[in-house]
Amino acid sequence: PETLPQILSALRNVPVGVDLFLSTDTQVKRDEIARLASAWDKGAVEIRVLPNRGRDIGAKFVGFADVYARYDIFLHLHTKKSPHGGAPLARWLDYLLDNLVGSPEIARSALALFDDPRIGIVFPQHLFEIRGILNWGYDYELARKLMARMNVEIDKNRVLEFPSGSMFWGRSAAIRSLLDLNLSYEDFATEAGQVDGTLAHAIERIVLMAA
């Protein structure tokens, strides 16, 4: 809840109507989020209490899997905190918000890219502090098995590109193959502060491949 006002302020830069789909993990936080979002006048607001498994990835691809059929274009944001990264990663949330919806011009230019029907995902350049350390980590085997379920074979030796930080604009049709995996919350590990090697980390790395 403490991060939501910043996100709602940034979303006001989007030059079209915006329906909000918000998730949290307790009724107490849901009530606070409802209060914070009560003044939202750019569209509808729906708040769901979801299990704290899979972080934002679980919410995006399981908790709100039913939503995408109603929309051509979506924007994934989350209340990102990366305490394991110390000061260098403290500005990651601000950086991603700035580069996705930091001004009316930025939001408009991102949306304009979808005029090209071949565009499925629009995401920012990586935060400077992590550009030299982007890799598969311990996620490759999980990712390979997921892509195999989409009948796609991936190669660990090819350059890996993905929306680091897991915030991006997207076309609903572009993530259909991920949604069609019919993942459940039970597929995701119990939350324990993991920094790598989970199903959520693997899905973050294959978003562009799925598209």
C-alpha positions in Angstrom: 0.0 0.0 0.0 2.8 2.5 0.7 4.0 2.3 -2.9 0.6 2.5 -4.6 0.2 6.3 -4.6 3.4 6.7 -6.6 2.1 4.1 -9.2 -1.3 5.7 -9.4 0.3 9.1 -10.0 2.4 7.7 -12.8 -0.6 6.0 -14.4 -2.3 9.3 -14.8 0.2 9.9 -17.6 -1.5 7.3 -19.8 -3.5 9.2 -22.4 -6.4 6.7 -22.5 -8.7 5.1 -20.0 -7.1 2.7 -17.5 -8.9 -0.1 -15.7 -6.9 -1.1 -12.6 -6.5 -4.7 -11.5 -4.7 -4.7 -8.1 -3.7 -7.6 -6.0 -2.5 -8.0 -2.4 -2.4 -10.9 0.1 -4.5 -9.8 3.1 -7.9 -8.2 3.7 -6.3 -5.5 5.8 -4.1 -4.4 2.9 -7.0 -4.8 0.5 -9.0 -2.3 2.6 -6.1 0.2 2.6 -5.6 -0.2 -1.2 -9.3 0.3 -1.8 -9.1 3.6 0.1 -6.0 4.7 -1.8 -7.7 3.9 -5.2 -11.1 5.3 -4.3 -10.4 8.5 -6.2 -9.4 6.7 -9.4 -11.5 8.2 -12.2 -9.8 6.9 -15.3 -11.5 3.5 -15.3 -12.8 0.6 -13.2 -10.9 -0.8 -10.2 -10.9 -4.4 -9.1 -8.8 -5.6 -6.1 -8.2 -9.3 -5.5 -6.7 -11.0 -2.4 -4.3 -13.6 -3.8 -1.8 -16.0 -2.2 1.7 -14.6 -1.7 3.2 -17.1 -4.1 5.0 -16.3 -7.3 5.2 -12.6 -6.4 4.0 -10.4 -9.2 4.4 -13.2 -11.7 1.8 -15.4 -10.0 -0.6 -12.5 -9.9 -0.1 -11.6 -13.5 -0.4 -15.1 -15.1 -2.5 -16.9 -12.6 -4.5 -14.5 -10.4 -5.6 -12.3 -13.3 -5.4 -14.9 -16.1 -9.1 -14.4 -16.8 -8.7 -10.6 -17.4 -6.7 -10.5 -20.6 -9.5 -11.6 -22.9 -11.2 -8.3 -22.3 -8.3 -6.1 -23.4 -6.0 -5.7 -26.4 -3.2 -3.9 -24.4 -2.1 -4.2 -20.8 0.6 -2.7 -18.6 2.3 -4.8 -15.9 3.5 -2.8 -12.9 4.3 -3.9 -9.3 5.4 -2.4 -6.0 8.9 -3.6 -6.6 11.4 -3.7 -3.7 14.8 -5.3 -4.0 16.3 -5.2 -0.5 18.9 -7.8 -1.4 20.5 -5.4 -3.9 21.2 -2.6 -1.4 21.5 1.0 -2.6 22.2 0.2 -6.3 18.8 -1.4 -6.7 16.9 1.0 -4.5 16.0 3.1 -7.5 14.8 0.2 -9.7 11.1 0.9 -9.2 11.5 4.6 -9.9 13.5 3.8 -13.0 11.0 1.4 -14.5 8.0 3.6 -13.7 9.8 6.6 -15.3 10.6 4.7 -18.5 7.1 3.1 -18.9 4.8 5.9 -17.8 7.0 8.7 -16.5 5.3 11.4 -18.6 2.4 11.7 -21.0 4.9 11.7 -23.8 6.6 8.5 -22.7 3.3 6.7 -22.1 1.9 7.9 -25.5 5.1 6.8 -27.3 4.9 3.3 -25.7 1.3 2.8 -26.8 2.1 4.1 -30.3 4.5 1.2 -30.8 1.5 -1.2 -30.7 0.3 0.4 -33.9 2.7 -2.1 -35.5 0.8 -5.5 -35.2 4.2 -7.3 -34.9 4.9 -5.7 -31.6 4.0 -7.8 -28.6 6.0 -6.5 -25.6 7.5 -3.0 -24.9 9.9 -2.7 -22.0 12.6 -0.4 -20.8 16.3 -0.6 -21.2 17.8 -2.5 -18.2 18.7 -0.6 -15.1 22.4 0.4 -15.5 23.5 -1.4 -12.3 22.3 -4.8 -13.6 23.2 -4.7 -17.3 26.4 -6.6 -16.7 24.9 -9.4 -14.7 21.8 -10.4 -16.7 21.9 -14.2 -17.2 19.9 -17.4 -16.7 21.1 -17.8 -13.1 19.5 -21.1 -11.9 16.4 -20.7 -14.0 17.3 -22.3 -17.4 16.0 -25.8 -16.8 12.7 -24.5 -15.4 12.4 -22.2 -18.4 13.3 -24.9 -20.9 10.6 -27.1 -19.6 8.0 -24.4 -19.8 8.9 -23.5 -23.3 8.8 -27.2 -24.3 5.2 -27.2 -23.2 4.7 -24.4 -25.8 6.5 -26.6 -28.4 9.5 -24.2 -28.4 13.0 -25.4 -28.0 15.4 -22.8 -26.5 19.2 -22.6 -26.5 21.2 -21.6 -23.4 24.0 -20.3 -25.6 21.9 -17.6 -27.4 21.7 -14.1 -26.0 19.1 -13.8 -23.3 16.9 -10.8 -23.4 13.9 -10.2 -21.1 12.1 -7.4 -19.2 14.3 -7.3 -16.1 12.3 -6.2 -13.1 9.2 -7.7 -14.7 7.4 -4.5 -15.7 6.3 -3.9 -19.3 3.6 -3.0 -21.8 2.1 -5.9 -23.6 -0.4 -7.1 -26.2 -2.7 -9.7 -24.6 -2.3 -12.0 -27.6 1.5 -12.0 -27.1 1.2 -13.8 -23.7 -1.5 -16.2 -24.7 0.9 -19.1 -24.8 1.9 -18.4 -21.2 -1.7 -18.1 -20.0 -2.5 -21.4 -21.9 -0.1 -23.2 -19.6 -2.9 -23.0 -17.0 -0.4 -22.6 -14.2 -1.7 -22.6 -10.6 -0.5 -21.1 -7.4 0.6 -24.6 -6.3 3.2 -24.5 -9.1 5.0 -21.6 -7.4 7.4 -22.0 -4.5 6.4 -20.9 -1.0 7.7 -17.4 -0.5 11.0 -17.4 1.3 12.8 -14.3 0.0 14.4 -16.2 -2.9 16.5 -14.1 -5.2 16.7 -16.7 -8.0 15.9 -20.2 -9.1 12.1 -20.1 -8.8 9.3 -20.6 -11.4 8.6 -16.9 -11.2 12.2 -16.0 -12.1 12.1 -18.5 -15.0 8.8 -17.0 -16.4 10.3 -13.5 -16.2 13.1 -14.7 -18.5 10.8 -16.3 -21.2 8.2 -13.5 -21.6 9.8 -12.4 -24.9 10.2 -16.0 -26.1 6.6 -16.7 -25.4 5.6 -13.6 -27.3 
